[in-house]
Amino acid sequence: MKSITTLSLLTALFITFTSSASTLTETNYQMGGFIKANARYVSGNIAFQDSWAGGGIVAEEAKRTQFSAQESRLNVKVTHGEVMGFAEIDFVGSSQGNPIISNSYSPRLRHAFIQYEHITAGQTWSRLVNTSTFAETADLGGPLVGQAMVRQALLGYDIDNWQFSLENPYTYGTKKPSDNDEKKWIDTSNDYIPDAIVRYNQSGDWGNASLSSLFRYLDPADSAQFGVGFSVAAKIYTFGKDDLRVQLHYGNLGRYVGTDAAKDIINGQLETSTSMMFAYRHFWSEQLRSSLFYGRTSTQVEQTDRNHFGINLFTNLTRELEVGFELGRYQIDDATPEFNPIESPQGSSNYAQLSVQFHL
């Protein structure tokens, strides 16, 4: 009887303690995201893309219209004391059904990370990415061909104006041809040293700017190569509510910049790329605004040259509901690299896009 009484007392004390602790440290949940509907028309000899990335296939002249809601996005943020967790999905690029029946799209993980004090762990934006410098566009992501735009798993440490991270290593590219090996793409089984990024941020009433350095050790087929790249990004307020957004990138950045406009290694050689993105946003009135933007990446070894420019008009019908219309052009002006005597493709496509976005 005494042991039962003692157990009951301990149970009561535990329940009382945990109840008090949960009251002191509440768990907060925040849901977010948006529903986005697009109507997109593309005409030209670069094959249709849901949004322009830095790649592209030159094909026959064609015209295509597509309606879609796959860019819709859902997220949840959970905060408990000093710990914060964030997860987000969308439905881009993962078709499950088809236009004949359902137009279904599978969820795609964008973010899943934990923050505790100065530490970030999980999948989120690479520390090379300054999201405040993305242009406001109807085309998803804007001129990706000139931007740093990578999400991946990382371990980050932030203190004051400094950010440090170790990020998932991956070598994207092709190896030098061999008579005994017909495989073109690099074997990534030897990616074992994380990429390292150091970033410094500064902000004020004038806007914000970031300076980043990327350090990489690439070791495909036991041929060690060290890569270094640099990135500058800024959002600067100009007149009234207007702003200028800029990104400049140079070095062995490979997959980090241009969204498939440049590889890490091409034909066994370490690639060097130069990328830029400029966007100016002007407010015609409190709600009506336009962005004029341009992005470009060129490479030294593969001699690719890709660019994307456009102009748009956005307005808010309510605080949560916005409508945008955009005209633009994506162009491939690749040269012929010495190691590839086959003529490199060149082409362009024009597009028009209407988007309606409801922020949740």
Backbone hydrogen bonds, N-H to C=O, Kabsch-Sander energy under -0.5 kcal/mol:
donor,donor_aa,acceptor,acceptor_aa,energy
5,T,1,M,-2.1
6,T,2,K,-2.3
7,L,3,S,-2.3
8,S,4,I,-2.3
9,L,5,T,-2.2
10,L,6,T,-2.5
11,T,7,L,-2.5
12,A,8,S,-2.3
13,L,9,L,-2.4
14,F,10,L,-2.4
15,I,11,T,-2.4
16,T,12,A,-2.3
17,F,13,L,-2.5
18,T,14,F,-2.8
19,S,15,I,-2.1
20,S,16,T,-2.1
21,A,17,F,-2.5
22,S,18,T,-2.4
23,T,19,S,-1.5
24,L,20,S,-2.1
25,T,21,A,-2.2
26,E,24,L,-0.6
28,N,26,E,-0.6
28,N,79,T,-2.9
30,Q,77,K,-2.3
32,G,75,N,-2.3
34,F,73,R,-2.1
35,I,358,F,-2.3
37,A,356,V,-2.8
38,N,68,S,-3.1
39,A,354,L,-2.3
40,R,66,Q,-2.7
41,Y,352,A,-2.8
42,V,64,R,-2.7
43,S,350,N,-2.7
44,G,62,A,-2.2
45,N,348,S,-1.9
47,A,45,N,-0.6
47,A,57,I,-3.0
53,A,51,S,-0.5
54,G,259,T,-2.1
55,G,259,T,-0.6
59,A,45,N,-3.6
59,A,57,I,-0.5
62,A,44,G,-1.8
64,R,42,V,-2.4
66,Q,40,R,-2.7
68,S,38,N,-2.1
72,S,69,A,-1.6
73,R,34,F,-2.8
74,L,89,I,-2.4
75,N,32,G,-2.1
76,V,87,A,-2.4
77,K,30,Q,-2.7
78,V,85,G,-2.9
79,T,28,N,-2.4
80,H,83,V,-2.9
81,G,26,E,-0.7
83,V,80,H,-2.0
84,M,115,Q,-2.5
85,G,78,V,-2.9
86,F,113,F,-2.4
87,A,76,V,-2.1
88,E,111,H,-2.4
89,I,74,L,-2.7
90,D,108,R,-1.9
91,F,70,Q,-1.4
91,F,72,S,-0.6
94,S,91,F,-0.8
96,Q,104,S,-2.6
97,G,104,S,-2.0
101,I,98,N,-1.0
103,N,98,N,-2.4
106,S,94,S,-3.0
108,R,90,D,-3.2
110,R,88,E,-2.8
111,H,88,E,-1.3
112,A,123,Q,-2.6
113,F,86,F,-2.3
114,I,121,A,-2.9
115,Q,84,M,-3.2
116,Y,119,I,-2.4
117,E,82,E,-0.9
119,I,116,Y,-2.7
120,T,156,G,-2.2
121,A,114,I,-2.5
122,G,154,L,-1.9
123,Q,112,A,-2.5
124,T,122,G,-0.5
124,T,152,Q,-1.9
126,S,150,V,-3.0
129,V,126,S,-2.1
131,T,129,V,-0.7
133,T,130,N,-1.8
134,F,131,T,-1.6
137,T,135,A,-0.8
142,G,139,D,-1.9
144,L,52,W,-0.6
144,L,142,G,-2.7
146,G,143,P,-2.0
147,Q,144,L,-1.4
149,M,147,Q,-0.6
149,M,256,Y,-1.1
152,Q,124,T,-2.4
154,L,122,G,-2.1
155,L,166,L,-2.4
156,G,120,T,-3.1
157,Y,164,F,-3.0
158,D,118,H,-2.3
159,I,162,W,-2.3
162,W,159,I,-2.5
163,Q,199,R,-2.5
164,F,157,Y,-2.5
165,S,197,I,-1.9
166,L,155,L,-2.2
167,E,195,D,-3.0
168,N,153,A,-2.2
172,Y,170,Y,-0.6
173,G,171,T,-0.6
174,T,265,I,-1.8
175,K,184,K,-2.3
178,S,181,D,-1.0
181,D,178,S,-1.1
186,I,173,G,-2.3
188,T,186,I,-0.6
190,N,187,D,-0.6
191,D,188,T,-1.6
192,Y,190,N,-1.1
195,D,167,E,-2.0
196,A,215,F,-2.6
197,I,165,S,-2.2
198,V,213,S,-2.0
199,R,163,Q,-2.7
200,Y,211,L,-2.5
201,N,161,N,-2.8
202,Q,209,A,-2.5
204,G,207,G,-2.7
207,G,204,G,-1.5
208,N,235,K,-2.3
209,A,202,Q,-2.8
210,S,233,A,-2.8
211,L,200,Y,-2.3
212,S,231,S,-2.9
213,S,198,V,-2.4
214,L,229,G,-2.8
215,F,196,A,-3.0
216,R,227,G,-2.9
218,L,216,R,-0.5
218,L,225,Q,-3.3
222,D,219,D,-1.2
223,S,220,P,-1.4
224,A,222,D,-0.6
225,Q,218,L,-2.7
227,G,216,R,-2.8
229,G,214,L,-2.0
230,F,250,Y,-3.0
231,S,212,S,-2.3
232,V,248,L,-2.8
233,A,210,S,-2.1
234,A,246,V,-2.5
235,K,208,N,-2.6
236,I,244,L,-3.1
237,Y,206,W,-2.6
238,T,242,D,-1.8
242,D,239,F,-2.5
243,D,281,R,-1.7
244,L,236,I,-3.0
245,R,279,A,-3.1
246,V,234,A,-2.8
247,Q,277,M,-2.3
248,L,232,V,-2.9
249,H,275,S,-2.6
250,Y,230,F,-2.3
251,G,273,S,-1.7
252,N,228,V,-2.8
253,L,251,G,-1.6
256,Y,253,L,-2.3
257,V,254,G,-1.4
258,G,144,L,-0.5
258,G,147,Q,-2.8
264,D,172,Y,-2.9
265,I,172,Y,-1.3
266,I,269,Q,-2.8
268,G,174,T,-2.3
269,Q,266,I,-2.0
271,E,264,D,-2.4
273,S,251,G,-2.5
274,T,298,S,-2.6
275,S,249,H,-2.5
276,M,296,R,-2.3
277,M,247,Q,-2.2
278,F,294,Y,-2.7
279,A,245,R,-2.1
280,Y,292,L,-2.6
281,R,243,D,-2.6
282,H,280,Y,-0.5
282,H,290,S,-3.0
284,W,282,H,-0.7
284,W,288,L,-2.0
285,S,288,L,-1.9
289,R,314,F,-2.5
290,S,282,H,-2.6
292,L,280,Y,-2.4
293,F,291,S,-0.5
293,F,310,G,-2.4
294,Y,278,F,-2.6
295,G,308,H,-2.4
296,R,276,M,-2.4
297,T,306,R,-2.2
298,S,274,T,-2.3
299,T,304,T,-1.9
300,Q,272,T,-2.2
306,R,297,T,-2.5
307,N,331,Q,-2.3
308,H,295,G,-2.4
309,F,329,R,-2.1
310,G,293,F,-1.9
311,I,327,L,-2.6
312,N,291,S,-1.3
313,L,325,F,-2.2
314,F,289,R,-3.3
315,T,323,V,-2.1
317,L,315,T,-0.6
317,L,321,L,-2.0
318,T,321,L,-1.5
322,E,320,E,-0.5
322,E,357,Q,-2.6
323,V,315,T,-2.7
324,G,355,S,-2.7
325,F,313,L,-2.2
326,E,353,Q,-2.5
327,L,311,I,-2.6
328,G,351,Y,-2.1
329,R,309,F,-2.6
330,Y,349,S,-2.6
331,Q,307,N,-2.9
332,I,347,G,-3.0
333,D,305,D,-3.3
334,D,345,P,-0.8
335,A,303,Q,-2.6
340,N,337,P,-1.2
347,G,332,I,-2.0
349,S,330,Y,-2.4
350,N,43,S,-2.9
351,Y,328,G,-2.3
352,A,41,Y,-2.3
353,Q,326,E,-2.4
354,L,39,A,-2.6
355,S,324,G,-2.8
356,V,37,A,-2.4
357,Q,322,E,-2.8
358,F,35,I,-2.9
359,H,320,E,-2.7
359,H,357,Q,-0.6
360,L,33,G,-2.2
